[in-house]
Amino acid sequence: MAETVRTDIKGIDRFVFEDGADTEQLHLHISEVGPGQRAHPPHTHDGQEIFYVFSGEGEVLFGEQTHRVSDNEAVHVDCQVLHGIRNVGEKPLRYAVIIAR
């Protein structure tokens, strides 16, 4: 059985891709940002995206809406609408980003 192992994916020490997996259809990375920070400005792109919060307090922007999120909560967005996440708490915000294209 063939596999590809990557160690360059943000926040993940070792990521195994089995042979035949389409690495362009599904993406996962882990981010951590400090209080008042965001990983990058709100943006748009193709696909669907889920923000899953491991710890901290965040605010997910989706178009004109905002959704507060904290430990063990998630928001699913259509990526063609302006979206992003920022830390609104006093501790680091640690979260997963899952993108399906």
MARDRENDO-885773 format. One record per atom (N, C-alpha, C): x, y, z; atom name. Coordinates in steps of 0.05 Angstrom, whole numbers, plus 5000, padded with zeros to 4 digits. Example, Ala and Ser with C-alpha at 12.3 -4.5 7.8 and 13.67 -1.06 7.14 Angstrom:
{east->5264	north->4886	up->5156	at->N} .
{east->5246	north->4910	up->5156	at->CA} .
{east->5264	north->4934	up->5156	at->C} .
{east->5257	north->4955	up->5142	at->N} .
{east->5273	north->4979	up->5143	at->CA} .
{east->5258	north->5001	up->5157	at->C} .
***
This chain:
{east->5017	north->4977	up->5000	at->N} .
{east->5000	north->5000	up->5000	at->CA} .
{east->5018	north->5025	up->5000	at->C} .
{east->5013	north->5042	up->4981	at->N} .
{east->5030	north->5066	up->4979	at->CA} .
{east->5016	north->5089	up->4995	at->C} .
{east->5033	north->5107	up->5004	at->N} .
{east->5023	north->5130	up->5019	at->CA} .
{east->5042	north->5153	up->5015	at->C} .
{east->5033	north->5177	up->5020	at->N} .
{east->5050	north->5201	up->5020	at->CA} .
{east->5048	north->5212	up->5048	at->C} .
{east->5071	north->5218	up->5060	at->N} .
{east->5071	north->5231	up->5087	at->CA} .
{east->5081	north->5259	up->5083	at->C} .
{east->5066	north->5278	up->5094	at->N} .
{east->5074	north->5306	up->5093	at->CA} .
{east->5078	north->5317	up->5121	at->C} .
{east->5098	north->5334	up->5124	at->N} .
{east->5104	north->5347	up->5150	at->CA} .
{east->5103	north->5377	up->5147	at->C} .
{east->5093	north->5387	up->5125	at->N} .
{east->5093	north->5416	up->5119	at->CA} .
{east->5065	north->5429	up->5122	at->C} .
{east->5046	north->5414	up->5133	at->N} .
{east->5019	north->5425	up->5136	at->CA} .
{east->5016	north->5439	up->5162	at->C} .
{east->5007	north->5464	up->5161	at->N} .
{east->5005	north->5482	up->5184	at->CA} .
{east->4992	north->5468	up->5208	at->C} .
{east->5006	north->5467	up->5231	at->N} .
{east->4995	north->5457	up->5256	at->CA} .
{east->4994	north->5427	up->5259	at->C} .
{east->5003	north->5412	up->5239	at->N} .
{east->5001	north->5383	up->5240	at->CA} .
{east->5029	north->5371	up->5237	at->C} .
{east->5038	north->5355	up->5256	at->N} .
{east->5065	north->5344	up->5255	at->CA} .
{east->5069	north->5324	up->5233	at->C} .
{east->5049	north->5307	up->5229	at->N} .
{east->5051	north->5285	up->5209	at->CA} .
{east->5024	north->5280	up->5197	at->C} .
{east->5021	north->5282	up->5170	at->N} .
{east->4996	north->5278	up->5156	at->CA} .
{east->5000	north->5257	up->5135	at->C} .
{east->4986	north->5235	up->5138	at->N} .
{east->4988	north->5212	up->5119	at->CA} .
{east->4966	north->5213	up->5099	at->C} .
{east->4973	north->5212	up->5073	at->N} .
{east->4954	north->5211	up->5051	at->CA} .
{east->4957	north->5183	up->5038	at->C} .
{east->4936	north->5168	up->5039	at->N} .
{east->4936	north->5142	up->5026	at->CA} .
{east->4936	north->5145	up->4996	at->C} .
{east->4948	north->5126	up->4982	at->N} .
{east->4948	north->5127	up->4953	at->CA} .
{east->4920	north->5128	up->4942	at->C} .
{east->4915	north->5146	up->4923	at->N} .
{east->4889	north->5149	up->4911	at->CA} .
{east->4873	north->5172	up->4924	at->C} .
{east->4881	north->5182	up->4947	at->N} .
{east->4867	north->5205	up->4959	at->CA} .
{east->4871	north->5230	up->4942	at->C} .
{east->4850	north->5245	up->4938	at->N} .
{east->4852	north->5270	up->4923	at->CA} .
{east->4858	north->5293	up->4942	at->C} .
{east->4883	north->5300	up->4943	at->N} .
{east->4892	north->5321	up->4962	at->CA} .
{east->4883	north->5349	up->4955	at->C} .
{east->4870	north->5352	up->4931	at->N} .
{east->4860	north->5378	up->4923	at->CA} .
{east->4831	north->5382	up->4931	at->C} .
{east->4816	north->5361	up->4937	at->N} .
{east->4788	north->5363	up->4944	at->CA} .
{east->4783	north->5370	up->4973	at->C} .
{east->4800	north->5361	up->4991	at->N} .
{east->4796	north->5365	up->5020	at->CA} .
{east->4822	north->5374	up->5032	at->C} .
{east->4820	north->5395	up->5049	at->N} .
{east->4843	north->5407	up->5061	at->CA} .
{east->4838	north->5411	up->5091	at->C} .
{east->4858	north->5406	up->5107	at->N} .
{east->4857	north->5411	up->5136	at->CA} .
{east->4882	north->5423	up->5146	at->C} .
{east->4880	north->5444	up->5163	at->N} .
{east->4903	north->5454	up->5177	at->CA} .
{east->4894	north->5465	up->5204	at->C} .
{east->4913	north->5468	up->5223	at->N} .
{east->4907	north->5478	up->5250	at->CA} .
{east->4921	north->5505	up->5252	at->C} .
{east->4906	north->5524	up->5263	at->N} .
{east->4917	north->5551	up->5267	at->CA} .
{east->4914	north->5559	up->5296	at->C} .
{east->4932	north->5578	up->5304	at->N} .
{east->4930	north->5590	up->5331	at->CA} .
{east->4937	north->5619	up->5328	at->C} .
{east->4920	north->5637	up->5338	at->N} .
{east->4925	north->5666	up->5337	at->CA} .
{east->4921	north->5678	up->5365	at->C} .
{east->4935	north->5699	up->5370	at->N} .
{east->4934	north->5712	up->5396	at->CA} .
{east->4910	north->5730	up->5398	at->C} .
{east->4905	north->5741	up->5422	at->N} .
{east->4883	north->5759	up->5427	at->CA} .
{east->4882	north->5782	up->5407	at->C} .
{east->4859	north->5788	up->5396	at->N} .
{east->4856	north->5810	up->5377	at->CA} .
{east->4867	north->5805	up->5349	at->C} .
{east->4877	north->5781	up->5344	at->N} .
{east->4891	north->5775	up->5319	at->CA} .
{east->4873	north->5757	up->5301	at->C} .
{east->4881	north->5755	up->5276	at->N} .
{east->4870	north->5736	up->5257	at->CA} .
{east->4893	north->5726	up->5239	at->C} .
{east->4890	north->5702	up->5228	at->N} .
{east->4911	north->5691	up->5211	at->CA} .
{east->4914	north->5706	up->5185	at->C} .
{east->4892	north->5717	up->5174	at->N} .
{east->4893	north->5733	up->5149	at->CA} .
{east->4866	north->5748	up->5147	at->C} .
{east->4865	north->5768	up->5130	at->N} .
{east->4840	north->5783	up->5127	at->CA} .
{east->4817	north->5766	up->5116	at->C} .
{east->4792	north->5774	up->5120	at->N} .
{east->4770	north->5760	up->5108	at->CA} .
{east->4774	north->5758	up->5078	at->C} .
{east->4764	north->5736	up->5066	at->N} .
{east->4769	north->5731	up->5038	at->CA} .
{east->4747	north->5713	up->5026	at->C} .
{east->4749	north->5707	up->5000	at->N} .
{east->4731	north->5689	up->4987	at->CA} .
{east->4748	north->5669	up->4970	at->C} .
{east->4737	north->5646	up->4965	at->N} .
{east->4749	north->5626	up->4947	at->CA} .
{east->4728	north->5605	up->4942	at->C} .
{east->4734	north->5586	up->4925	at->N} .
{east->4715	north->5564	up->4919	at->CA} .
{east->4713	north->5545	up->4943	at->C} .
{east->4690	north->5531	up->4944	at->N} .
{east->4687	north->5509	up->4964	at->CA} .
{east->4670	north->5516	up->4988	at->C} .
{east->4672	north->5498	up->5007	at->N} .
{east->4658	north->5500	up->5033	at->CA} .
{east->4680	north->5498	up->5054	at->C} .
{east->4675	north->5512	up->5077	at->N} .
{east->4696	north->5513	up->5098	at->CA} .
{east->4683	north->5509	up->5125	at->C} .
{east->4697	north->5495	up->5143	at->N} .
{east->4688	north->5493	up->5170	at->CA} .
{east->4710	north->5503	up->5188	at->C} .
{east->4703	north->5520	up->5207	at->N} .
{east->4721	north->5529	up->5229	at->CA} .
{east->4712	north->5513	up->5253	at->C} .
{east->4730	north->5498	up->5265	at->N} .
{east->4725	north->5483	up->5290	at->CA} .
{east->4743	north->5493	up->5311	at->C} .
{east->4733	north->5503	up->5334	at->N} .
{east->4749	north->5515	up->5355	at->CA} .
{east->4756	north->5494	up->5376	at->C} .
{east->4782	north->5490	up->5380	at->N} .
{east->4792	north->5472	up->5401	at->CA} .
{east->4791	north->5487	up->5428	at->C} .
{east->4801	north->5512	up->5428	at->N} .
{east->4802	north->5528	up->5452	at->CA} .
{east->4803	north->5558	up->5446	at->C} .
{east->4792	north->5574	up->5463	at->N} .
{east->4792	north->5603	up->5460	at->CA} .
{east->4765	north->5613	up->5452	at->C} .
{east->4764	north->5639	up->5445	at->N} .
{east->4739	north->5652	up->5437	at->CA} .
{east->4744	north->5666	up->5411	at->C} .
{east->4727	north->5660	up->5391	at->N} .
{east->4730	north->5672	up->5365	at->CA} .
{east->4704	north->5684	up->5355	at->C} .
{east->4707	north->5698	up->5333	at->N} .
{east->4684	north->5709	up->5319	at->CA} .
{east->4688	north->5703	up->5289	at->C} .
{east->4669	north->5688	up->5278	at->N} .
{east->4670	north->5682	up->5249	at->CA} .
{east->4653	north->5702	up->5234	at->C} .
{east->4666	north->5715	up->5214	at->N} .
{east->4652	north->5733	up->5197	at->CA} .
{east->4641	north->5717	up->5173	at->C} .
{east->4616	north->5721	up->5166	at->N} .
{east->4604	north->5709	up->5142	at->CA} .
{east->4586	north->5730	up->5129	at->C} .
{east->4596	north->5742	up->5108	at->N} .
{east->4582	north->5764	up->5095	at->CA} .
{east->4578	north->5787	up->5115	at->C} .
{east->4553	north->5794	up->5121	at->N} .
{east->4547	north->5815	up->5140	at->CA} .
{east->4542	north->5804	up->5168	at->C} .
{east->4543	north->5777	up->5171	at->N} .
{east->4538	north->5765	up->5197	at->CA} .
{east->4564	north->5758	up->5212	at->C} .
{east->4561	north->5756	up->5239	at->N} .
{east->4583	north->5746	up->5255	at->CA} .
{east->4571	north->5725	up->5274	at->C} .
{east->4588	north->5705	up->5279	at->N} .
{east->4580	north->5683	up->5297	at->CA} .
{east->4602	north->5680	up->5318	at->C} .
{east->4595	north->5682	up->5344	at->N} .
{east->4614	north->5677	up->5365	at->CA} .
{east->4618	north->5647	up->5368	at->C} .
{east->4642	north->5638	up->5372	at->N} .
{east->4649	north->5610	up->5376	at->CA} .
{east->4669	north->5607	up->5398	at->C} .
{east->4667	north->5585	up->5412	at->N} .
{east->4687	north->5579	up->5433	at->CA} .
{east->4691	north->5549	up->5434	at->C} .
{east->4704	north->5539	up->5455	at->N} .
{east->4712	north->5511	up->5457	at->CA} .
{east->4690	north->5491	up->5446	at->C} .
{east->4699	north->5473	up->5428	at->N} .
{east->4683	north->5452	up->5418	at->CA} .
{east->4658	north->5461	up->5402	at->C} .
{east->4661	north->5484	up->5388	at->N} .
{east->4640	north->5494	up->5371	at->CA} .
{east->4651	north->5497	up->5343	at->C} .
{east->4632	north->5497	up->5323	at->N} .
{east->4640	north->5499	up->5295	at->CA} .
{east->4621	north->5516	up->5279	at->C} .
{east->4631	north->5527	up->5257	at->N} .
{east->4615	north->5542	up->5238	at->CA} .
{east->4622	north->5533	up->5210	at->C} .
{east->4602	north->5527	up->5194	at->N} .
{east->4605	north->5518	up->5166	at->CA} .
{east->4597	north->5541	up->5148	at->C} .
{east->4614	north->5549	up->5129	at->N} .
{east->4608	north->5571	up->5111	at->CA} .
{east->4612	north->5564	up->5082	at->C} .
{east->4598	north->5578	up->5065	at->N} .
{east->4602	north->5577	up->5036	at->CA} .
{east->4625	north->5597	up->5030	at->C} .
{east->4646	north->5587	up->5019	at->N} .
{east->4670	north->5603	up->5016	at->CA} .
{east->4668	north->5625	up->4995	at->C} .
{east->4647	north->5625	up->4979	at->N} .
{east->4643	north->5646	up->4959	at->CA} .
{east->4632	north->5671	up->4972	at->C} .
{east->4625	north->5670	up->4997	at->N} .
{east->4617	north->5693	up->5013	at->CA} .
{east->4641	north->5702	up->5030	at->C} .
{east->4645	north->5728	up->5032	at->N} .
{east->4667	north->5738	up->5048	at->CA} .
{east->4667	north->5725	up->5076	at->C} .
{east->4689	north->5714	up->5085	at->N} .
{east->4690	north->5700	up->5110	at->CA} .
{east->4717	north->5701	up->5123	at->C} .
{east->4718	north->5696	up->5149	at->N} .
{east->4743	north->5696	up->5164	at->CA} .
{east->4738	north->5692	up->5193	at->C} .
{east->4759	north->5688	up->5209	at->N} .
{east->4756	north->5684	up->5237	at->CA} .
{east->4777	north->5701	up->5252	at->C} .
{east->4770	north->5712	up->5275	at->N} .
{east->4789	north->5727	up->5291	at->CA} .
{east->4785	north->5720	up->5320	at->C} .
{east->4806	north->5724	up->5335	at->N} .
{east->4806	north->5720	up->5364	at->CA} .
{east->4793	north->5744	up->5378	at->C} .
{east->4772	north->5739	up->5393	at->N} .
{east->4759	north->5761	up->5408	at->CA} .
{east->4762	north->5757	up->5438	at->C} .
{east->4779	north->5737	up->5446	at->N} .
{east->4783	north->5731	up->5474	at->CA} .
{east->4809	north->5742	up->5485	at->C} .
{east->4816	north->5734	up->5509	at->N} .
{east->4840	north->5743	up->5522	at->CA} .
{east->4862	north->5722	up->5522	at->C} .
{east->4856	north->5698	up->5511	at->N} .
{east->4875	north->5676	up->5509	at->CA} .
{east->4878	north->5668	up->5480	at->C} .
{east->4898	north->5652	up->5473	at->N} .
{east->4901	north->5643	up->5445	at->CA} .
{east->4876	north->5628	up->5435	at->C} .
{east->4870	north->5632	up->5410	at->N} .
{east->4848	north->5618	up->5396	at->CA} .
{east->4861	north->5597	up->5379	at->C} .
{east->4855	north->5571	up->5385	at->N} .
{east->4866	north->5549	up->5370	at->CA} .
{east->4842	north->5535	up->5356	at->C} .
{east->4845	north->5532	up->5330	at->N} .
{east->4823	north->5522	up->5314	at->CA} .
{east->4832	north->5507	up->5289	at->C} .
{east->4814	north->5489	up->5279	at->N} .
{east->4819	north->5474	up->5255	at->CA} .
{east->4804	north->5488	up->5232	at->C} .
{east->4816	north->5487	up->5208	at->N} .
{east->4803	north->5496	up->5184	at->CA} .
{east->4801	north->5472	up->5165	at->C} .
{east->4776	north->5465	up->5157	at->N} .
{east->4772	north->5443	up->5139	at->CA} .
{east->4759	north->5455	up->5114	at->C} .
{east->4771	north->5451	up->5091	at->N} .
{east->4760	north->5462	up->5066	at->CA} .
{east->4755	north->5439	up->5046	at->C} .
{east->4731	north->5438	up->5035	at->N} .
{east->4724	north->5419	up->5014	at->CA} .
{east->4719	north->5435	up->4989	at->C} .
{east->4732	north->5426	up->4967	at->N} .
{east->4729	north->5440	up->4941	at->CA} .
{east->4715	north->5424	up->4921	at->C} .
***
